[in-house]
Amino acid sequence: MTKLFAFTHLAVLMLVGAAYGSAEGTAVGVNPDSSARNGSAERVLVVGSDVSIGDRIVTGPSGRVQLLFDDQTRIVVGPRSELEIEAYLLNGSTADRFAINALAGTFRFISGTSPKPVYSIDTPTASIA
């Protein structure tokens, strides 16, 4: 395993149904100094933490978090990074739309079982679809 994936913990994917307020993804690997912000609320991420549409994932100098979504998409957010989950529309076991905004820092995005055209990644200088 590379250092990027040398997380302190691993967990099993735990997602709830697609009802409003339910989780779209789960933190399955977390190094300290990682949080999720939604509006004025902020919570420290730990293995098993849910992440949802509108959450802004923020990591500090030693932070790193790996997120796993129901369609098996994985996103690794590196140190000193910030990412916002903009949209995740699940239709069965695949997504109809998956959009994130990579605001700053380093990321690794591994698409899951959804068709490639549903993915959209915005950055401060470009969009990847």
All heavy atoms as an XYZ file, in Angstrom:
945
protein
N       0.828     -1.186      0.000
C       0.000      0.000      0.000
C       0.870      1.245      0.000
O       1.857      1.308      0.698
C      -0.858      0.029      1.252
C      -2.154     -0.622      1.106
S      -3.111     -0.285      2.601
C      -4.560     -1.103      2.116
N       0.453      2.241     -0.743
C       1.187      3.494     -0.753
C       0.844      4.298      0.488
O      -0.135      4.021      1.171
C       0.823      4.325     -2.001
O      -0.552      4.695     -1.906
C       1.099      3.549     -3.271
N       1.658      5.314      0.748
C       1.404      6.163      1.909
C       0.057      6.846      1.807
O      -0.583      7.094      2.816
C       2.510      7.206      2.044
C       3.804      6.619      2.527
C       4.836      7.700      2.728
C       6.151      7.097      3.172
N       7.168      8.107      3.379
N      -0.364      7.143      0.568
C      -1.651      7.806      0.376
C      -2.788      6.981      0.959
O      -3.758      7.484      1.461
C      -1.881      8.053     -1.121
C      -3.139      8.809     -1.510
C      -3.127     10.197     -0.879
C      -3.236      8.905     -3.006
N      -2.655      5.653      0.899
C      -3.709      4.793      1.400
C      -3.374      4.181      2.750
O      -4.052      3.271      3.211
C      -4.024      3.690      0.390
C      -4.730      4.206     -0.825
C      -4.066      4.323     -2.017
C      -6.036      4.627     -0.742
C      -4.698      4.815     -3.130
C      -6.689      5.124     -1.841
C      -6.020      5.215     -3.038
N      -2.333      4.643      3.405
C      -1.971      4.116      4.724
C      -2.795      4.844      5.771
O      -2.329      5.724      6.447
C      -0.485      4.300      4.970
N      -4.019      4.482      5.900
C      -4.923      5.129      6.836
C      -4.870      4.418      8.179
O      -4.498      3.260      8.268
C      -6.365      5.102      6.295
C      -6.538      5.950      5.092
C      -6.599      5.366      3.852
C      -6.600      7.323      5.197
C      -6.743      6.142      2.725
C      -6.745      8.104      4.089
C      -6.811      7.504      2.844
N      -5.291      5.135      9.199
C      -5.266      4.566     10.535
C      -6.339      3.512     10.754
O      -6.185      2.658     11.604
C      -5.419      5.681     11.584
O      -6.636      6.379     11.333
C      -4.245      6.630     11.539
N      -7.409      3.574     10.009
C      -8.506      2.625     10.191
C      -9.162      2.319      8.855
O      -9.123      3.102      7.936
C      -9.599      3.218     11.094
C      -9.142      3.505     12.471
N      -8.489      4.658     12.825
C      -9.247      2.785     13.608
C      -8.213      4.634     14.103
N      -8.658      3.510     14.601
N      -9.800      1.184      8.776
C     -10.656      0.845      7.636
C     -12.016      0.465      8.199
O     -12.135     -0.036      9.297
C     -10.075     -0.316      6.825
C      -8.802      0.011      6.058
C      -8.275     -1.235      5.352
C      -9.052      1.110      5.045
N     -13.050      0.713      7.444
C     -14.399      0.367      7.906
C     -15.215     -0.153      6.744
O     -14.859      0.024      5.597
C     -15.071      1.603      8.502
N     -16.295     -0.785      7.085
C     -17.212     -1.297      6.079
C     -18.153     -0.174      5.671
O     -18.556      0.632      6.496
C     -18.026     -2.476      6.662
C     -19.058     -2.975      5.674
C     -17.100     -3.589      7.084
N     -18.490     -0.131      4.392
C     -19.417      0.884      3.882
C     -20.763      0.753      4.583
O     -21.331     -0.316      4.642
C     -19.598      0.693      2.376
C     -20.674      1.543      1.719
C     -20.267      3.008      1.801
C     -20.860      1.127      0.288
N     -21.224      1.877      5.131
C     -22.515      1.887      5.809
C     -23.313      3.073      5.298
O     -23.064      4.192      5.700
C     -22.328      2.008      7.320
C     -21.541      0.870      7.929
S     -21.238      1.090      9.682
C     -20.147      2.517      9.658
N     -24.239      2.836      4.386
C     -25.070      3.905      3.850
C     -26.534      3.619      4.133
O     -26.969      2.487      4.124
C     -24.876      4.036      2.330
C     -23.528      4.570      1.890
C     -23.432      4.574      0.374
C     -23.303      5.954      2.426
N     -27.255      4.668      4.346
C     -28.680      4.567      4.569
C     -29.364      4.793      3.227
O     -28.717      5.144      2.263
C     -29.114      5.649      5.594
C     -30.520      5.419      6.092
C     -28.155      5.681      6.763
N     -30.648      4.627      3.126
C     -31.388      4.846      1.885
C     -31.250      6.257      1.377
O     -30.612      7.107      1.972
N     -31.883      6.534      0.266
C     -31.724      7.810     -0.417
C     -32.673      8.879      0.095
O     -32.883      9.872     -0.576
C     -31.917      7.612     -1.920
N     -33.252      8.724      1.264
C     -34.167      9.717      1.802
C     -33.425     11.003      2.122
O     -32.220     11.013      2.343
C     -34.825      9.174      3.074
N     -34.156     12.118      2.170
C     -33.547     13.412      2.476
C     -32.799     13.327      3.792
O     -33.293     12.807      4.776
C     -34.619     14.500      2.556
C     -34.074     15.827      2.973
C     -33.414     16.629      2.065
C     -34.180     16.264      4.281
C     -32.887     17.842      2.440
C     -33.660     17.477      4.662
C     -33.013     18.260      3.732
O     -32.487     19.468      4.109
N     -31.604     13.872      3.819
C     -30.813     13.909      5.035
C     -30.002     12.649      5.264
O     -29.249     12.578      6.200
N     -30.178     11.665      4.433
C     -29.386     10.456      4.611
C     -28.012     10.654      4.001
O     -27.788     11.559      3.214
C     -30.092      9.261      3.974
O     -30.167      9.431      2.585
N     -27.114      9.781      4.342
C     -25.732      9.909      3.890
C     -25.594      9.466      2.438
O     -26.226      8.520      2.006
C     -24.833      9.077      4.779
N     -24.758     10.166      1.715
C     -24.413      9.776      0.355
C     -23.113      8.985      0.334
O     -22.844      8.251     -0.594
C     -24.288     11.010     -0.547
C     -25.602     11.562     -1.031
C     -26.431     12.246      0.051
O     -25.913     13.055      0.816
O     -27.627     11.935      0.112
N     -22.291      9.173      1.333
C     -21.007      8.485      1.399
C     -20.574      8.286      2.830
O     -21.194      8.793      3.767
N     -19.480      7.546      2.977
C     -18.952      7.223      4.296
C     -17.435      7.382      4.294
O     -16.782      7.003      3.323
C     -19.301      5.763      4.669
O     -20.710      5.601      4.629
C     -18.797      5.400      6.052
N     -16.906      7.932      5.367
C     -15.458      8.015      5.533
C     -14.966      6.627      5.932
O     -15.351      6.098      6.966
C     -15.092      9.038      6.604
N     -14.148      6.014      5.076
C     -13.655      4.666      5.363
C     -12.187      4.655      5.756
O     -11.666      3.627      6.168
C     -13.897      3.693      4.176
C     -15.383      3.488      3.950
C     -13.210      4.174      2.922
N     -11.529      5.772      5.616
C     -10.152      5.908      6.060
C      -9.933      7.342      6.474
O     -10.245      8.254      5.724
N      -9.454      7.551      7.693
C      -9.283      8.918      8.183
C      -7.977      9.024      8.949
O      -7.721      8.232      9.847
C     -10.446      9.346      9.107
C     -10.238     10.770      9.599
C     -11.792      9.206      8.403
N      -7.158      9.991      8.567
C      -6.036     10.405      9.394
C      -6.505     11.654     10.124
O      -7.367     12.381      9.621
C      -4.799     10.704      8.551
C      -4.027      9.445      8.218
O      -4.310      8.373      8.704
N      -3.046      9.579      7.358
N      -5.964     11.930     11.279
C      -6.449     13.075     12.069
C      -6.441     14.382     11.275
O      -5.815     14.487     10.235
C      -5.438     13.148     13.217
C      -4.795     11.815     13.277
C      -4.835     11.270     11.883
N      -7.135     15.344     11.813
C      -7.176     16.691     11.256
C      -8.040     16.753     10.001
O      -7.671     17.359      9.007
C      -5.751     17.195     10.978
C      -5.665     18.716     10.929
O      -6.657     19.379     11.285
O      -4.620     19.228     10.516
N      -9.213     16.114     10.039
C     -10.167     16.131      8.936
C     -11.549     16.439      9.491
O     -11.943     15.905     10.525
C     -10.203     14.772      8.232
O      -8.934     14.415      7.754
N     -12.290     17.297      8.777
C     -13.627     17.649      9.247
C     -14.575     17.809      8.065
O     -14.154     17.899      6.920
C     -13.585     18.945     10.063
O     -13.173     20.022      9.251
N     -15.863     17.833      8.388
C     -16.906     18.096      7.400
C     -17.693     19.303      7.894
O     -18.084     19.365      9.064
C     -17.811     16.888      7.238
N     -17.914     20.248      6.990
C     -18.682     21.453      7.323
C     -19.909     21.504      6.435
O     -19.837     21.233      5.247
C     -17.840     22.707      7.073
C     -16.605     22.783      7.913
C     -15.769     23.984      7.565
N     -14.523     23.930      8.323
C     -13.432     24.582      7.997
N     -13.419     25.337      6.910
N     -12.354     24.476      8.731
N     -21.024     21.869      7.054
C     -22.254     22.063      6.304
C     -22.947     23.261      6.924
O     -23.447     23.176      8.036
C     -23.137     20.816      6.351
C     -24.175     20.824      5.252
O     -24.692     21.871      4.894
N     -24.471     19.651      4.724
N     -22.928     24.374      6.207
C     -23.426     25.618      6.783
C     -22.516     26.040      7.913
O     -21.295     26.074      7.778
N     -23.083     26.306      9.070
C     -22.264     26.714     10.212
C     -21.866     25.522     11.085
O     -21.098     25.676     12.028
C     -23.018     27.743     11.053
O     -24.208     27.166     11.563
N     -22.386     24.345     10.778
C     -22.058     23.150     11.564
C     -20.767     22.516     11.066
O     -20.530     22.416      9.868
C     -23.197     22.131     11.478
N     -19.937     22.102     12.006
C     -18.682     21.417     11.671
C     -18.530     20.209     12.578
O     -18.826     20.268     13.763
C     -17.485     22.350     11.849
C     -16.170     21.696     11.486
C     -14.986     22.659     11.534
O     -15.196     23.866     11.710
O     -13.855     22.176     11.404
N     -18.085     19.098     11.987
C     -17.862     17.891     12.785
C     -16.547     17.252     12.371
O     -16.165     17.304     11.206
C     -19.025     16.920     12.655
C     -19.237     16.374     11.273
C     -20.584     15.658     11.143
N     -20.718     15.022      9.862
C     -20.990     15.638      8.718
N     -21.162     16.941      8.692
N     -21.098     14.959      7.599
N     -15.866     16.657     13.326
C     -14.611     15.952     13.065
C     -14.959     14.629     12.399
O     -15.871     13.923     12.836
C     -13.825     15.720     14.372
C     -12.608     14.850     14.127
C     -13.436     17.053     15.000
N     -14.244     14.289     11.331
C     -14.474     13.021     10.651
C     -13.693     11.901     11.316
O     -12.528     12.078     11.667
C     -14.078     13.121      9.180
C     -14.969     13.990      8.309
C     -14.395     14.103      6.907
C     -16.385     13.439      8.261
N     -14.349     10.782     11.493
C     -13.735      9.551     11.984
C     -14.193      8.434     11.064
O     -15.112      8.609     10.263
C     -14.137      9.248     13.452
C     -13.618     10.325     14.396
C     -15.640      9.089     13.587
N     -13.569      7.286     11.155
C     -13.994      6.139     10.348
C     -15.463      5.855     10.646
O     -15.870      5.801     11.795
C     -13.116      4.913     10.646
C     -13.693      3.673      9.976
C     -11.701      5.149     10.169
N     -16.257      5.745      9.590
C     -17.684      5.503      9.729
C     -18.529      6.753      9.676
O     -19.750      6.662      9.634
N     -17.902      7.946      9.666
C     -18.666      9.190      9.562
C     -19.379      9.256      8.226
O     -18.811      8.919      7.184
C     -17.748     10.412      9.670
O     -17.183     10.528     10.940
N     -20.627      9.701      8.245
C     -21.384      9.904      7.024
C     -21.046     11.259      6.418
O     -20.760     12.218      7.147
C     -22.885      9.862      7.313
C     -23.366      8.483      7.719
O     -22.723      7.490      7.325
O     -24.392      8.405      8.422
N     -21.074     11.335      5.101
C     -20.939     12.605      4.396
C     -22.121     12.722      3.442
O     -22.606     11.712      2.915
C     -19.596     12.740      3.643
C     -18.444     12.796      4.612
C     -19.407     11.626      2.640
N     -22.589     13.956      3.236
C     -23.800     14.183      2.459
C     -23.624     15.344      1.499
O     -22.654     16.103      1.587
C     -24.968     14.493      3.396
O     -25.206     13.410      4.260
N     -24.589     15.490      0.614
C     -24.604     16.613     -0.316
C     -24.528     17.905      0.485
O     -25.201     18.055      1.504
C     -25.877     16.579     -1.178
C     -25.871     15.351     -2.079
C     -26.002     17.849     -2.016
C     -27.169     15.105     -2.798
N     -23.700     18.817      0.035
C     -23.517     20.092      0.723
C     -22.382     20.091      1.714
O     -21.946     21.153      2.165
N     -21.873     18.923      2.078
C     -20.744     18.863      3.001
C     -19.473     19.343      2.315
O     -19.213     19.005      1.156
C     -20.507     17.439      3.506
C     -21.438     17.042      4.628
O     -22.178     17.921      5.141
O     -21.438     15.857      5.008
N     -18.710     20.113      3.049
C     -17.395     20.555      2.603
C     -16.374     19.811      3.448
O     -16.318     19.984      4.652
C     -17.245     22.060      2.774
C     -15.968     22.613      2.206
C     -15.980     24.116      2.253
N     -16.859     24.593      1.197
C     -16.752     25.780      0.611
N     -15.823     26.615      1.013
N     -17.570     26.141     -0.333
N     -15.589     18.947      2.799
C     -14.585     18.157      3.488
C     -13.304     18.984      3.524
O     -12.806     19.422      2.488
C     -14.336     16.815      2.755
C     -15.659     16.097      2.446
C     -13.371     15.951      3.542
C     -16.537     15.829      3.629
N     -12.763     19.183      4.723
C     -11.586     20.026      4.921
C     -10.538     19.232      5.695
O     -10.852     18.621      6.719
C     -11.946     21.316      5.691
C     -10.726     22.192      5.894
C     -13.047     22.074      4.971
N      -9.306     19.236      5.197
C      -8.213     18.557      5.895
C      -7.137     19.570      6.253
O      -6.876     20.514      5.513
C      -7.597     17.445      5.028
O      -7.122     18.007      3.818
C      -8.608     16.355      4.733
N      -6.506     19.359      7.395
C      -5.404     20.198      7.838
C      -4.075     19.633      7.364
O      -4.035     18.734      6.520
N      -2.969     20.140      7.906
C      -1.635     19.722      7.469
C      -1.374     18.223      7.584
O      -0.640     17.655      6.783
C      -0.694     20.498      8.390
C      -1.496     21.635      8.912
C      -2.927     21.188      8.915
N      -1.986     17.564      8.564
C      -1.774     16.123      8.702
C      -3.034     15.323      8.351
O      -3.080     14.121      8.549
C      -1.329     15.783     10.130
O      -2.361     16.128     11.042
N      -4.040     15.998      7.833
C      -5.309     15.339      7.553
C      -5.333     14.626      6.214
O      -4.663     15.002      5.257
N      -6.109     13.562      6.180
C      -6.352     12.812      4.945
C      -7.600     11.984      5.187
O      -7.768     11.404      6.248
C      -5.171     11.907      4.614
C      -5.352     11.148      3.312
C      -4.132     10.308      2.959
N      -3.006     11.161      2.649
C      -1.799     11.049      3.211
N      -1.565     10.128      4.113
N      -0.829     11.848      2.875
N      -8.486     11.922      4.197
C      -9.712     11.138      4.358
C     -10.058     10.447      3.045
O      -9.872     11.004      1.972
C     -10.880     12.022      4.864
C     -11.234     13.101      3.881
C     -12.101     11.195      5.194
N     -10.511      9.208      3.142
C     -10.979      8.460      1.988
C     -12.485      8.266      2.138
O     -12.946      7.769      3.169
C     -10.289      7.097      1.883
C     -10.737      6.332      0.660
C     -10.031      5.001      0.481
O     -10.358      4.289     -0.441
N      -9.079      4.649      1.309
N     -13.226      8.682      1.105
C     -14.677      8.576      1.108
C     -15.103      7.486      0.142
O     -14.542      7.368     -0.954
C     -15.300      9.906      0.677
C     -14.872     11.138      1.472
C     -15.421     12.402      0.827
C     -15.323     11.011      2.915
N     -16.102      6.712      0.521
C     -16.647      5.659     -0.325
C     -18.135      5.903     -0.487
O     -18.846      6.118      0.492
C     -16.401      4.287      0.309
C     -16.938      3.082     -0.432
C     -16.279      2.942     -1.807
C     -16.711      1.814      0.385
N     -18.596      5.873     -1.743
C     -19.994      6.110     -2.057
C     -20.665      4.805     -2.487
O     -19.992      3.826     -2.805
C     -20.103      7.185     -3.146
C     -19.638      8.531     -2.663
C     -18.294      8.856     -2.679
C     -20.535      9.444     -2.158
C     -17.852     10.083     -2.213
C     -20.104     10.675     -1.683
C     -18.767     10.986     -1.707
N     -21.989      4.806     -2.508
C     -22.759      3.591     -2.761
C     -22.475      2.957     -4.126
O     -22.618      1.756     -4.285
C     -24.253      3.887     -2.631
C     -25.058      2.649     -2.322
O     -24.506      1.713     -1.709
O     -26.246      2.605     -2.703
N     -22.069      3.758     -5.106
C     -21.736      3.201     -6.430
C     -20.266      2.780     -6.509
O     -19.750      2.547     -7.585
C     -22.072      4.201     -7.536
C     -21.152      5.404     -7.547
O     -20.483      5.679     -6.522
O     -21.076      6.075     -8.589
N     -19.614      2.688     -5.360
C     -18.211      2.275     -5.222
C     -17.208      3.335     -5.686
O     -16.026      3.049     -5.843
C     -17.943      0.934     -5.916
C     -18.776     -0.207     -5.355
C     -18.644     -0.344     -3.844
O     -17.552     -0.502     -3.336
N     -19.749     -0.270     -3.120
N     -17.650      4.563     -5.916
C     -16.731      5.661     -6.193
C     -15.946      5.965     -4.925
O     -16.509      5.990     -3.832
C     -17.495      6.915     -6.648
O     -18.145      6.631     -7.889
C     -16.566      8.113     -6.823
N     -14.646      6.173     -5.084
C     -13.781      6.534     -3.963
C     -13.122      7.878     -4.249
O     -12.664      8.121     -5.358
C     -12.682      5.490     -3.757
C     -13.184      4.179     -3.247
C     -12.050      3.174     -3.061
N     -12.584      1.912     -2.610
C     -12.715      1.566     -1.338
N     -12.320      2.376     -0.391
N     -13.222      0.400     -1.005
N     -13.073      8.697     -3.217
C     -12.383      9.979     -3.299
C     -11.441     10.057     -2.111
O     -11.861      9.862     -0.969
C     -13.355     11.171     -3.261
C     -14.354     11.086     -4.417
C     -12.583     12.490     -3.301
C     -15.461     12.113     -4.336
N     -10.173     10.329     -2.388
C      -9.201     10.551     -1.328
C      -8.891     12.046     -1.316
O      -8.529     12.623     -2.343
C      -7.912      9.735     -1.561
C      -6.898     10.026     -0.458
C      -8.231      8.248     -1.617
N      -9.067     12.658     -0.168
C      -8.789     14.081      0.017
C      -7.472     14.177      0.777
O      -7.364     13.680      1.895
C      -9.929     14.773      0.795
C      -9.677     16.262      0.906
C     -11.283     14.491      0.136
N      -6.467     14.786      0.151
C      -5.138     14.870      0.741
C      -5.014     15.973      1.774
O      -5.968     16.718      2.040
N      -3.824     16.115      2.364
C      -3.577     17.153      3.362
C      -3.792     18.557      2.800
O      -3.570     18.804      1.614
C      -2.108     16.953      3.741
C      -1.790     15.556      3.330
C      -2.658     15.265      2.141
N      -4.224     19.455      3.680
C      -4.447     20.866      3.324
C      -5.352     20.999      2.094
O      -5.058     21.746      1.167
C      -3.129     21.581      3.078
C      -2.274     21.748      4.305
C      -1.031     22.585      3.975
N      -0.246     22.815      5.152
C       0.836     22.113      5.482
N       1.254     21.134      4.703
N       1.490     22.402      6.575
N      -6.450     20.286      2.100
C      -7.343     20.260      0.944
C      -8.770     20.573      1.354
O      -9.137     20.494      2.522
C      -7.293     18.892      0.260
O      -5.988     18.621     -0.181
N      -9.576     20.910      0.338
C     -10.976     21.237      0.582
C     -11.794     20.792     -0.626
O     -11.452     21.093     -1.762
C     -11.105     22.746      0.796
C     -12.389     23.172      1.408
C     -12.351     24.623      1.858
O     -11.257     25.166      2.101
O     -13.441     25.203      1.966
N     -12.886     20.069     -0.365
C     -13.726     19.516     -1.414
C     -15.178     19.624     -0.972
O     -15.487     19.410      0.207
C     -13.358     18.047     -1.630
C     -14.252     17.207     -2.510
C     -13.391     16.346     -3.413
C     -15.157     16.339     -1.681
N     -16.071     19.964     -1.899
C     -17.499     20.042     -1.583
C     -18.268     19.039     -2.428
O     -18.055     18.941     -3.634
C     -18.038     21.443     -1.839
C     -19.490     21.583     -1.439
C     -19.991     23.012     -1.542
O     -19.230     23.893     -1.951
O     -21.163     23.227     -1.194
N     -19.173     18.299     -1.779
C     -20.036     17.361     -2.483
C     -21.258     18.146     -2.950
O     -22.078     18.571     -2.138
C     -20.451     16.187     -1.576
C     -19.209     15.474     -1.058
C     -21.370     15.228     -2.331
C     -19.480     14.525      0.088
N     -21.362     18.369     -4.262
C     -22.438     19.201     -4.801
C     -23.690     18.414     -5.152
O     -24.796     18.895     -4.952
C     -21.943     19.966     -6.020
C     -20.913     21.010     -5.686
C     -20.498     21.839     -6.885
O     -20.725     21.392     -8.032
O     -19.954     22.923     -6.662
N     -23.526     17.233     -5.743
C     -24.695     16.444     -6.150
C     -24.339     14.969     -6.167
O     -23.230     14.593     -6.540
C     -25.167     16.879     -7.534
N     -25.289     14.151     -5.755
C     -25.144     12.702     -5.848
C     -26.546     12.129     -5.945
O     -27.261     12.040     -4.956
C     -24.403     12.153     -4.625
C     -24.110     10.673     -4.709
C     -23.267     10.168     -5.690
C     -24.677      9.779     -3.819
C     -22.979      8.816     -5.768
C     -24.399      8.423     -3.886
C     -23.554      7.945     -4.861
O     -23.274      6.603     -4.945
N     -26.959     11.802     -7.166
C     -28.286     11.267     -7.409
C     -28.166      9.790     -7.735
O     -27.710      9.423     -8.814
C     -28.963     12.014     -8.558
C     -29.084     13.529     -8.387
C     -29.640     14.167     -9.649
C     -29.941     13.864     -7.184
N     -28.560      8.953     -6.816
C     -28.409      7.517     -6.965
C     -29.674      6.920     -7.560
O     -30.786      7.264     -7.177
C     -28.119      6.893     -5.602
C     -27.593      5.475     -5.599
C     -26.242      5.402     -6.304
C     -27.458      4.971     -4.177
N     -29.506      6.002     -8.520
C     -30.609      5.294     -9.154
C     -30.269      3.812     -9.090
O     -29.570      3.295     -9.948
C     -30.780      5.767    -10.597
C     -31.955      5.109    -11.284
O     -32.737      4.414    -10.665
N     -32.066      5.337    -12.577
N     -30.723      3.154     -8.047
C     -30.333      1.762     -7.838
C     -28.907      1.705     -7.322
O     -28.567      2.315     -6.319
N     -28.037      1.000     -8.039
C     -26.641      0.883     -7.608
C     -25.704      1.787     -8.399
O     -24.490      1.713     -8.241
C     -26.181     -0.570     -7.725
O     -26.243     -0.974     -9.081
N     -26.261      2.635     -9.272
C     -25.438      3.582    -10.029
C     -25.980      4.995     -9.841
O     -27.135      5.186     -9.470
C     -25.409      3.246    -11.538
O     -26.721      3.347    -12.061
C     -24.849      1.862    -11.786
N     -25.141      5.961    -10.116
C     -25.535      7.355     -9.977
C     -26.011      7.909    -11.317
O     -25.504      7.535    -12.375
C     -24.362      8.181     -9.463
N     -27.004      8.781    -11.261
C     -27.430      9.529    -12.444
C     -26.638     10.824    -12.564
O     -26.510     11.387    -13.638
C     -28.919      9.859    -12.371
C     -29.796      8.660    -12.648
O     -29.323      7.701    -13.294
O     -30.968      8.675    -12.216
N     -26.134     11.308    -11.425
C     -25.315     12.526    -11.402
C     -24.437     12.485    -10.165
O     -24.893     12.143     -9.080
C     -26.185     13.767    -11.371
C     -25.371     15.053    -11.385
C     -26.196     16.240    -11.842
N     -25.314     17.382    -11.996
C     -25.253     18.402    -11.141
N     -26.051     18.442    -10.101
N     -24.407     19.388    -11.339
N     -23.157     12.831    -10.352
C     -22.207     12.891     -9.250
C     -21.302     14.087     -9.517
O     -20.496     14.068    -10.429
C     -21.395     11.600     -9.196
C     -20.620     11.409     -7.916
C     -20.422     10.139     -7.419
C     -20.085     12.471     -7.212
C     -19.706      9.928     -6.250
C     -19.369     12.283     -6.039
C     -19.187     10.997     -5.563
N     -21.471     15.141     -8.731
C     -20.703     16.369     -8.943
C     -20.001     16.776     -7.660
O     -20.607     16.794     -6.585
C     -21.617     17.501     -9.417
N     -18.714     17.081     -7.789
C     -17.941     17.589     -6.661
C     -17.208     18.849     -7.096
O     -16.959     19.069     -8.277
C     -16.937     16.553     -6.108
C     -15.925     16.148     -7.170
C     -17.646     15.353     -5.540
C     -14.782     15.336     -6.624
N     -16.878     19.661     -6.123
C     -16.110     20.869     -6.359
C     -14.811     20.740     -5.575
O     -14.820     20.773     -4.346
C     -16.907     22.096     -5.912
C     -16.293     23.384     -6.370
O     -15.218     23.409     -6.964
N     -16.972     24.485     -6.095
N     -13.712     20.522     -6.283
C     -12.390     20.406     -5.665
C     -11.855     21.830     -5.492
O     -11.334     22.425     -6.421
C     -11.475     19.566     -6.546
N     -12.015     22.388     -4.312
C     -11.729     23.798     -4.065
C     -10.243     24.103     -3.897
O      -9.779     25.157     -4.315
C     -12.508     24.260     -2.835
C     -14.028     24.116     -2.964
C     -14.700     24.240     -1.609
C     -14.559     25.140     -3.942
N      -9.502     23.211     -3.255
C      -8.071     23.445     -3.027
C      -7.406     22.148     -2.603
O      -8.042     21.282     -2.012
C      -7.880     24.498     -1.928
N      -6.135     21.998     -2.929
C      -5.374     20.865     -2.437
C      -5.229     19.728     -3.425
O      -5.294     19.919     -4.633
N      -5.069     18.516     -2.864
C      -4.831     17.332     -3.694
C      -5.939     16.299     -3.465
O      -6.458     16.169     -2.359
C      -3.476     16.678     -3.356
O      -3.464     16.313     -1.967
C      -2.324     17.620     -3.642
N      -6.255     15.574     -4.539
C      -7.342     14.607     -4.503
C      -7.001     13.422     -5.383
O      -6.240     13.540     -6.339
C      -8.639     15.229     -5.041
C      -8.972     16.522     -4.389
C      -8.536     17.716     -4.919
C      -9.708     16.548     -3.218
C      -8.812     18.920     -4.310
C      -9.990     17.738     -2.597
C      -9.539     18.930     -3.138
N      -7.620     12.311     -5.062
C      -7.565     11.149     -5.937
C      -9.005     10.693     -6.104
O      -9.716     10.467     -5.123
C      -6.721     10.042     -5.329
C      -6.588      8.866     -6.265
C      -5.558      7.900     -5.774
N      -5.350      6.887     -6.793
C      -4.587      5.844     -6.638
N      -3.930      5.688     -5.513
N      -4.460      4.972     -7.589
N      -9.436     10.594     -7.339
C     -10.814     10.240     -7.652
C     -10.817      8.938     -8.427
O     -10.173      8.829     -9.468
C     -11.442     11.365     -8.497
C     -12.886     11.156     -8.805
C     -13.861     11.597     -7.926
C     -13.270     10.516     -9.970
C     -15.199     11.411     -8.216
C     -14.608     10.327    -10.269
C     -15.575     10.774     -9.385
N     -11.515      7.938     -7.918
C     -11.611      6.643     -8.580
C     -13.092      6.382     -8.831
O     -13.865      6.175     -7.880
C     -11.002      5.522     -7.715
C      -9.553      5.858     -7.370
C     -11.095      4.179     -8.429
C      -8.988      5.051     -6.230
N     -13.488      6.429    -10.100
C     -14.903      6.263    -10.418
C     -15.364      4.855    -10.063
O     -14.600      3.904    -10.082
C     -15.169      6.570    -11.892
O     -14.448      5.695    -12.716
N     -16.650      4.748     -9.769
C     -17.237      3.472     -9.397
C     -17.967      2.835    -10.566
O     -17.522      2.906    -11.712
N     -19.122      2.275    -10.278
C     -19.873      1.521    -11.283
C     -20.788      2.389    -12.137
O     -21.416      1.888    -13.063
C     -20.733      0.439    -10.595
O     -21.619      1.081     -9.674
C     -19.860     -0.567     -9.866
N     -20.879      3.664    -11.839
C     -21.758      4.558    -12.607
C     -21.155      4.861    -13.974
O     -19.932      4.836    -14.142
C     -21.969      5.860    -11.838
O     -22.616      5.589    -10.615
N     -22.008      5.182    -14.958
C     -21.496      5.544    -16.289
C     -20.606      6.787    -16.185
O     -20.894      7.712    -15.422
C     -22.757      5.848    -17.091
C     -23.889      5.239    -16.326
C     -23.464      5.200    -14.889
N     -19.543      6.807    -16.925
C     -18.561      7.901    -16.847
C     -19.166      9.290    -17.086
O     -18.757     10.245    -16.426
C     -17.391      7.657    -17.808
C     -16.676      6.328    -17.586
C     -16.271      6.113    -16.150
C     -15.588      4.764    -15.988
N     -15.981      4.062    -14.796
N     -20.160      9.459    -17.977
C     -20.711     10.809    -18.205
C     -21.420     11.441    -17.011
O     -21.660     12.641    -17.006
C     -21.697     10.603    -19.359
C     -21.231      9.374    -20.055
C     -20.661      8.502    -18.967
N     -21.769     10.675    -15.967
C     -22.479     11.258    -14.826
C     -21.539     12.017    -13.886
O     -21.987     12.823    -13.086
C     -23.274     10.206    -14.020
C     -24.209      9.433    -14.914
C     -22.386      9.288    -13.228
N     -20.225     11.781    -13.990
C     -19.260     12.398    -13.087
C     -18.876     13.791    -13.560
O     -18.637     14.018    -14.742
C     -17.989     11.547    -12.983
C     -18.211     10.190    -12.367
C     -18.259      9.044    -13.155
C     -18.370     10.058    -10.997
C     -18.456      7.791    -12.589
C     -18.567      8.802    -10.421
C     -18.610      7.679    -11.229
O     -18.799      6.450    -10.668
N     -18.795     14.721    -12.615
C     -18.365     16.086    -12.904
C     -17.510     16.580    -11.740
O     -17.944     16.536    -10.584
C     -19.587     16.985    -13.072
O     -19.204     18.326    -13.173
N     -16.294     17.036    -12.063
C     -15.391     17.576    -11.047
C     -15.032     18.995    -11.450
O     -14.451     19.222    -12.512
C     -14.112     16.730    -10.932
C     -14.457     15.275    -10.613
C     -13.180     17.314     -9.870
C     -13.286     14.332    -10.729
N     -15.415     19.953    -10.618
C     -15.061     21.349    -10.855
C     -13.865     21.703     -9.990
O     -13.762     21.259     -8.850
C     -16.221     22.278    -10.511
C     -17.370     22.158    -11.484
O     -17.120     21.903    -12.686
O     -18.519     22.287    -11.053
N     -12.958     22.506    -10.546
C     -11.817     23.034     -9.818
C     -11.850     24.545     -9.968
O     -12.615     25.065    -10.790
C     -10.479     22.473    -10.358
O     -10.241     23.038    -11.644
C     -10.507     20.956    -10.442
N     -11.025     25.279     -9.244
C     -11.029     26.741     -9.393
C     -10.687     27.198    -10.817
O     -11.065     28.285    -11.221
C      -9.957     27.204     -8.406
C      -9.944     26.143     -7.360
C     -10.200     24.856     -8.110
N      -9.990     26.374    -11.584
C      -9.576     26.797    -12.927
C     -10.143     25.987    -14.072
O     -10.000     26.369    -15.213
C      -8.042     26.761    -13.036
O      -7.596     25.436    -12.736
C      -7.390     27.739    -12.075
N     -10.800     24.851    -13.803
C     -11.288     24.007    -14.890
C     -12.384     23.071    -14.400
O     -12.576     22.903    -13.201
C     -10.150     23.184    -15.483
N     -13.082     22.462    -15.357
C     -14.065     21.437    -15.058
C     -13.692     20.161    -15.772
O     -13.242     20.192    -16.910
C     -15.465     21.873    -15.522
O     -15.941     22.916    -14.723
N     -13.878     19.039    -15.095
C     -13.584     17.736    -15.674
C     -14.892     16.962    -15.689
O     -15.584     16.869    -14.674
C     -12.534     16.982    -14.824
C     -11.274     17.812    -14.674
C     -12.244     15.617    -15.445
C     -10.345     17.311    -13.584
N     -15.251     16.440    -16.828
C     -16.503     15.671    -16.907
C     -16.266     14.413    -17.700
O     -15.297     14.267    -18.394
C     -17.596     16.516    -17.552
